[in-house]
Amino acid sequence: MEEIKIIHHISAIVGDPNENLRFYRDVLGLRLIKQTVNFDDPGVYHLYLVKS
């Protein structure tokens, strides 16, 4: 299997955006670039994060 050298983006469908932001932003160092509502479940956020 080839080593992954670059991640274009990560998207996460979450119930508690603050908890997920703390992990992806503060622990992994990713930057939130967009927040939408999940089309399949409008009660859930869809967060788009990229490497800073």
mmCIF file as gemmi writes it, N, C-alpha and C atoms, coordinates in Angstrom:
data_model
loop_
_atom_site.group_PDB
_atom_site.id
_atom_site.type_symbol
_atom_site.label_atom_id
_atom_site.label_alt_id
_atom_site.label_comp_id
_atom_site.label_asym_id
_atom_site.label_entity_id
_atom_site.label_seq_id
_atom_site.pdbx_PDB_ins_code
_atom_site.Cartn_x
_atom_site.Cartn_y
_atom_site.Cartn_z
_atom_site.occupancy
_atom_site.B_iso_or_equiv
_atom_site.pdbx_formal_charge
_atom_site.auth_seq_id
_atom_site.auth_asym_id
_atom_site.pdbx_PDB_model_num
ATOM 1 N N . MET Axp A 1 ? 0.846 -1.175 0 1 0 ? 1 A 1
ATOM 2 C CA . MET Axp A 1 ? 0 0 0 1 0 ? 1 A 1
ATOM 3 C C . MET Axp A 1 ? 0.894 1.243 0 1 0 ? 1 A 1
ATOM 4 N N . GLU Axp A 2 ? 0.559 2.207 -0.833 1 0 ? 2 A 1
ATOM 5 C CA . GLU Axp A 2 ? 1.348 3.431 -0.941 1 0 ? 2 A 1
ATOM 6 C C . GLU Axp A 2 ? 1.094 4.363 0.241 1 0 ? 2 A 1
ATOM 7 N N . GLU Axp A 3 ? 2.16 4.982 0.732 1 0 ? 3 A 1
ATOM 8 C CA . GLU Axp A 3 ? 2.058 5.925 1.838 1 0 ? 3 A 1
ATOM 9 C C . GLU Axp A 3 ? 1.277 7.168 1.403 1 0 ? 3 A 1
ATOM 10 N N . ILE Axp A 4 ? 0.382 7.638 2.269 1 0 ? 4 A 1
ATOM 11 C CA . ILE Axp A 4 ? -0.361 8.863 1.996 1 0 ? 4 A 1
ATOM 12 C C . ILE Axp A 4 ? 0.512 10.04 2.419 1 0 ? 4 A 1
ATOM 13 N N . LYS Axp A 5 ? 0.816 10.926 1.471 1 0 ? 5 A 1
ATOM 14 C CA . LYS Axp A 5 ? 1.693 12.056 1.757 1 0 ? 5 A 1
ATOM 15 C C . LYS Axp A 5 ? 0.927 13.355 1.934 1 0 ? 5 A 1
ATOM 16 N N . ILE Axp A 6 ? -0.231 13.458 1.304 1 0 ? 6 A 1
ATOM 17 C CA . ILE Axp A 6 ? -1.022 14.684 1.376 1 0 ? 6 A 1
ATOM 18 C C . ILE Axp A 6 ? -2.494 14.308 1.565 1 0 ? 6 A 1
ATOM 19 N N . ILE Axp A 7 ? -3.152 15.002 2.473 1 0 ? 7 A 1
ATOM 20 C CA . ILE Axp A 7 ? -4.594 14.851 2.645 1 0 ? 7 A 1
ATOM 21 C C . ILE Axp A 7 ? -5.228 16.125 2.114 1 0 ? 7 A 1
ATOM 22 N N . HIS Axp A 8 ? -6.103 15.992 1.139 1 0 ? 8 A 1
ATOM 23 C CA . HIS Axp A 8 ? -6.755 17.174 0.553 1 0 ? 8 A 1
ATOM 24 C C . HIS Axp A 8 ? -7.702 17.815 1.553 1 0 ? 8 A 1
ATOM 25 N N . HIS Axp A 9 ? -8.603 17.021 2.124 1 0 ? 9 A 1
ATOM 26 C CA . HIS Axp A 9 ? -9.503 17.53 3.148 1 0 ? 9 A 1
ATOM 27 C C . HIS Axp A 9 ? -10.123 16.368 3.908 1 0 ? 9 A 1
ATOM 28 N N . ILE Axp A 10 ? -10.687 16.686 5.04 1 0 ? 10 A 1
ATOM 29 C CA . ILE Axp A 10 ? -11.431 15.726 5.838 1 0 ? 10 A 1
ATOM 30 C C . ILE Axp A 10 ? -12.801 16.329 6.068 1 0 ? 10 A 1
ATOM 31 N N . SER Axp A 11 ? -13.828 15.544 5.876 1 0 ? 11 A 1
ATOM 32 C CA . SER Axp A 11 ? -15.164 16.022 6.227 1 0 ? 11 A 1
ATOM 33 C C . SER Axp A 11 ? -15.724 15.09 7.292 1 0 ? 11 A 1
ATOM 34 N N . ALA Axp A 12 ? -16.435 15.672 8.23 1 0 ? 12 A 1
ATOM 35 C CA . ALA Axp A 12 ? -16.987 14.897 9.335 1 0 ? 12 A 1
ATOM 36 C C . ALA Axp A 12 ? -18.439 15.271 9.529 1 0 ? 12 A 1
ATOM 37 N N . ILE Axp A 13 ? -19.285 14.274 9.64 1 0 ? 13 A 1
ATOM 38 C CA . ILE Axp A 13 ? -20.692 14.497 9.95 1 0 ? 13 A 1
ATOM 39 C C . ILE Axp A 13 ? -20.824 14.248 11.448 1 0 ? 13 A 1
ATOM 40 N N . VAL Axp A 14 ? -21.249 15.28 12.182 1 0 ? 14 A 1
ATOM 41 C CA . VAL Axp A 14 ? -21.188 15.208 13.638 1 0 ? 14 A 1
ATOM 42 C C . VAL Axp A 14 ? -22.5 15.638 14.284 1 0 ? 14 A 1
ATOM 43 N N . GLY Axp A 15 ? -22.685 15.216 15.518 1 0 ? 15 A 1
ATOM 44 C CA . GLY Axp A 15 ? -23.826 15.641 16.291 1 0 ? 15 A 1
ATOM 45 C C . GLY Axp A 15 ? -23.49 16.808 17.201 1 0 ? 15 A 1
ATOM 46 N N . ASP Axp A 16 ? -22.273 16.803 17.741 1 0 ? 16 A 1
ATOM 47 C CA . ASP Axp A 16 ? -21.814 17.873 18.63 1 0 ? 16 A 1
ATOM 48 C C . ASP Axp A 16 ? -20.625 18.564 17.966 1 0 ? 16 A 1
ATOM 49 N N . PRO Axp A 17 ? -20.862 19.636 17.229 1 0 ? 17 A 1
ATOM 50 C CA . PRO Axp A 17 ? -19.78 20.276 16.483 1 0 ? 17 A 1
ATOM 51 C C . PRO Axp A 17 ? -18.657 20.805 17.366 1 0 ? 17 A 1
ATOM 52 N N . ASN Axp A 18 ? -18.972 21.275 18.562 1 0 ? 18 A 1
ATOM 53 C CA . ASN Axp A 18 ? -17.929 21.808 19.436 1 0 ? 18 A 1
ATOM 54 C C . ASN Axp A 18 ? -16.942 20.726 19.879 1 0 ? 18 A 1
ATOM 55 N N . GLU Axp A 19 ? -17.461 19.564 20.223 1 0 ? 19 A 1
ATOM 56 C CA . GLU Axp A 19 ? -16.597 18.451 20.628 1 0 ? 19 A 1
ATOM 57 C C . GLU Axp A 19 ? -15.707 18.017 19.462 1 0 ? 19 A 1
ATOM 58 N N . ASN Axp A 20 ? -16.267 17.929 18.291 1 0 ? 20 A 1
ATOM 59 C CA . ASN Axp A 20 ? -15.502 17.522 17.12 1 0 ? 20 A 1
ATOM 60 C C . ASN Axp A 20 ? -14.502 18.595 16.701 1 0 ? 20 A 1
ATOM 61 N N . LEU Axp A 21 ? -14.898 19.858 16.781 1 0 ? 21 A 1
ATOM 62 C CA . LEU Axp A 21 ? -13.956 20.929 16.461 1 0 ? 21 A 1
ATOM 63 C C . LEU Axp A 21 ? -12.761 20.917 17.4 1 0 ? 21 A 1
ATOM 64 N N . ARG Axp A 22 ? -13.005 20.697 18.679 1 0 ? 22 A 1
ATOM 65 C CA . ARG Axp A 22 ? -11.893 20.635 19.639 1 0 ? 22 A 1
ATOM 66 C C . ARG Axp A 22 ? -10.899 19.557 19.23 1 0 ? 22 A 1
ATOM 67 N N . PHE Axp A 23 ? -11.396 18.399 18.796 1 0 ? 23 A 1
ATOM 68 C CA . PHE Axp A 23 ? -10.499 17.319 18.402 1 0 ? 23 A 1
ATOM 69 C C . PHE Axp A 23 ? -9.782 17.639 17.092 1 0 ? 23 A 1
ATOM 70 N N . TYR Axp A 24 ? -10.546 17.924 16.041 1 0 ? 24 A 1
ATOM 71 C CA . TYR Axp A 24 ? -9.937 18.13 14.722 1 0 ? 24 A 1
ATOM 72 C C . TYR Axp A 24 ? -9.08 19.395 14.667 1 0 ? 24 A 1
ATOM 73 N N . ARG Axp A 25 ? -9.516 20.45 15.317 1 0 ? 25 A 1
ATOM 74 C CA . ARG Axp A 25 ? -8.779 21.713 15.278 1 0 ? 25 A 1
ATOM 75 C C . ARG Axp A 25 ? -7.647 21.721 16.302 1 0 ? 25 A 1
ATOM 76 N N . ASP Axp A 26 ? -7.963 21.438 17.552 1 0 ? 26 A 1
ATOM 77 C CA . ASP Axp A 26 ? -6.989 21.597 18.629 1 0 ? 26 A 1
ATOM 78 C C . ASP Axp A 26 ? -6.008 20.433 18.739 1 0 ? 26 A 1
ATOM 79 N N . VAL Axp A 27 ? -6.477 19.214 18.478 1 0 ? 27 A 1
ATOM 80 C CA . VAL Axp A 27 ? -5.596 18.048 18.59 1 0 ? 27 A 1
ATOM 81 C C . VAL Axp A 27 ? -4.873 17.769 17.274 1 0 ? 27 A 1
ATOM 82 N N . LEU Axp A 28 ? -5.617 17.719 16.174 1 0 ? 28 A 1
ATOM 83 C CA . LEU Axp A 28 ? -5.01 17.39 14.883 1 0 ? 28 A 1
ATOM 84 C C . LEU Axp A 28 ? -4.472 18.605 14.144 1 0 ? 28 A 1
ATOM 85 N N . GLY Axp A 29 ? -4.855 19.801 14.582 1 0 ? 29 A 1
ATOM 86 C CA . GLY Axp A 29 ? -4.334 21.015 13.958 1 0 ? 29 A 1
ATOM 87 C C . GLY Axp A 29 ? -4.97 21.358 12.617 1 0 ? 29 A 1
ATOM 88 N N . LEU Axp A 30 ? -6.183 20.88 12.379 1 0 ? 30 A 1
ATOM 89 C CA . LEU Axp A 30 ? -6.864 21.191 11.133 1 0 ? 30 A 1
ATOM 90 C C . LEU Axp A 30 ? -7.626 22.497 11.258 1 0 ? 30 A 1
ATOM 91 N N . ARG Axp A 31 ? -7.975 23.082 10.127 1 0 ? 31 A 1
ATOM 92 C CA . ARG Axp A 31 ? -8.683 24.365 10.094 1 0 ? 31 A 1
ATOM 93 C C . ARG Axp A 31 ? -10.068 24.141 9.506 1 0 ? 31 A 1
ATOM 94 N N . LEU Axp A 32 ? -11.092 24.643 10.177 1 0 ? 32 A 1
ATOM 95 C CA . LEU Axp A 32 ? -12.465 24.57 9.69 1 0 ? 32 A 1
ATOM 96 C C . LEU Axp A 32 ? -12.637 25.566 8.552 1 0 ? 32 A 1
ATOM 97 N N . ILE Axp A 33 ? -13.076 25.085 7.389 1 0 ? 33 A 1
ATOM 98 C CA . ILE Axp A 33 ? -13.26 25.99 6.258 1 0 ? 33 A 1
ATOM 99 C C . ILE Axp A 33 ? -14.722 26.153 5.859 1 0 ? 33 A 1
ATOM 100 N N . LYS Axp A 34 ? -15.565 25.217 6.295 1 0 ? 34 A 1
ATOM 101 C CA . LYS Axp A 34 ? -16.967 25.308 5.911 1 0 ? 34 A 1
ATOM 102 C C . LYS Axp A 34 ? -17.806 24.473 6.869 1 0 ? 34 A 1
ATOM 103 N N . GLN Axp A 35 ? -18.991 24.972 7.183 1 0 ? 35 A 1
ATOM 104 C CA . GLN Axp A 35 ? -19.944 24.234 8.014 1 0 ? 35 A 1
ATOM 105 C C . GLN Axp A 35 ? -21.295 24.305 7.335 1 0 ? 35 A 1
ATOM 106 N N . THR Axp A 36 ? -21.855 23.153 7.031 1 0 ? 36 A 1
ATOM 107 C CA . THR Axp A 36 ? -23.18 23.098 6.426 1 0 ? 36 A 1
ATOM 108 C C . THR Axp A 36 ? -24.028 22.119 7.218 1 0 ? 36 A 1
ATOM 109 N N . VAL Axp A 37 ? -25.253 21.948 6.782 1 0 ? 37 A 1
ATOM 110 C CA . VAL Axp A 37 ? -26.149 20.95 7.36 1 0 ? 37 A 1
ATOM 111 C C . VAL Axp A 37 ? -26.091 19.723 6.473 1 0 ? 37 A 1
ATOM 112 N N . ASN Axp A 38 ? -26.072 18.559 7.084 1 0 ? 38 A 1
ATOM 113 C CA . ASN Axp A 38 ? -26.061 17.306 6.338 1 0 ? 38 A 1
ATOM 114 C C . ASN Axp A 38 ? -27.373 17.181 5.565 1 0 ? 38 A 1
ATOM 115 N N . PHE Axp A 39 ? -27.288 16.948 4.265 1 0 ? 39 A 1
ATOM 116 C CA . PHE Axp A 39 ? -28.494 16.864 3.434 1 0 ? 39 A 1
ATOM 117 C C . PHE Axp A 39 ? -29.367 15.662 3.792 1 0 ? 39 A 1
ATOM 118 N N . ASP Axp A 40 ? -28.751 14.562 4.232 1 0 ? 40 A 1
ATOM 119 C CA . ASP Axp A 40 ? -29.508 13.362 4.593 1 0 ? 40 A 1
ATOM 120 C C . ASP Axp A 40 ? -30.178 13.488 5.956 1 0 ? 40 A 1
ATOM 121 N N . ASP Axp A 41 ? -29.576 14.278 6.843 1 0 ? 41 A 1
ATOM 122 C CA . ASP Axp A 41 ? -30.113 14.47 8.189 1 0 ? 41 A 1
ATOM 123 C C . ASP Axp A 41 ? -29.898 15.926 8.583 1 0 ? 41 A 1
ATOM 124 N N . PRO Axp A 42 ? -30.869 16.806 8.31 1 0 ? 42 A 1
ATOM 125 C CA . PRO Axp A 42 ? -30.707 18.242 8.548 1 0 ? 42 A 1
ATOM 126 C C . PRO Axp A 42 ? -30.427 18.625 10.004 1 0 ? 42 A 1
ATOM 127 N N . GLY Axp A 43 ? -30.583 17.702 10.921 1 0 ? 43 A 1
ATOM 128 C CA . GLY Axp A 43 ? -30.288 17.976 12.318 1 0 ? 43 A 1
ATOM 129 C C . GLY Axp A 43 ? -28.822 17.768 12.667 1 0 ? 43 A 1
ATOM 130 N N . VAL Axp A 44 ? -28.01 17.411 11.667 1 0 ? 44 A 1
ATOM 131 C CA . VAL Axp A 44 ? -26.6 17.1 11.89 1 0 ? 44 A 1
ATOM 132 C C . VAL Axp A 44 ? -25.738 18.034 11.049 1 0 ? 44 A 1
ATOM 133 N N . TYR Axp A 45 ? -24.661 18.531 11.631 1 0 ? 45 A 1
ATOM 134 C CA . TYR Axp A 45 ? -23.736 19.397 10.91 1 0 ? 45 A 1
ATOM 135 C C . TYR Axp A 45 ? -22.806 18.591 10.008 1 0 ? 45 A 1
ATOM 136 N N . HIS Axp A 46 ? -22.346 19.226 8.957 1 0 ? 46 A 1
ATOM 137 C CA . HIS Axp A 46 ? -21.313 18.666 8.086 1 0 ? 46 A 1
ATOM 138 C C . HIS Axp A 46 ? -20.167 19.668 8.094 1 0 ? 46 A 1
ATOM 139 N N . LEU Axp A 47 ? -19.042 19.257 8.687 1 0 ? 47 A 1
ATOM 140 C CA . LEU Axp A 47 ? -17.899 20.144 8.847 1 0 ? 47 A 1
ATOM 141 C C . LEU Axp A 47 ? -16.824 19.79 7.828 1 0 ? 47 A 1
ATOM 142 N N . TYR Axp A 48 ? -16.229 20.81 7.213 1 0 ? 48 A 1
ATOM 143 C CA . TYR Axp A 48 ? -15.134 20.619 6.265 1 0 ? 48 A 1
ATOM 144 C C . TYR Axp A 48 ? -13.879 21.187 6.893 1 0 ? 48 A 1
ATOM 145 N N . LEU Axp A 49 ? -12.85 20.355 7.007 1 0 ? 49 A 1
ATOM 146 C CA . LEU Axp A 49 ? -11.608 20.78 7.644 1 0 ? 49 A 1
ATOM 147 C C . LEU Axp A 49 ? -10.438 20.497 6.712 1 0 ? 49 A 1
ATOM 148 N N . VAL Axp A 50 ? -9.418 21.346 6.783 1 0 ? 50 A 1
ATOM 149 C CA . VAL Axp A 50 ? -8.211 21.162 5.972 1 0 ? 50 A 1
ATOM 150 C C . VAL Axp A 50 ? -6.989 21.328 6.858 1 0 ? 50 A 1
ATOM 151 N N . LYS Axp A 51 ? -5.888 20.803 6.367 1 0 ? 51 A 1
ATOM 152 C CA . LYS Axp A 51 ? -4.637 20.978 7.089 1 0 ? 51 A 1
ATOM 153 C C . LYS Axp A 51 ? -4.227 22.438 6.996 1 0 ? 51 A 1
ATOM 154 N N . SER Axp A 52 ? -3.854 23.03 8.128 1 0 ? 52 A 1
ATOM 155 C CA . SER Axp A 52 ? -3.467 24.442 8.154 1 0 ? 52 A 1
ATOM 156 C C . SER Axp A 52 ? -2.164 24.679 7.442 1 0 ? 52 A 1
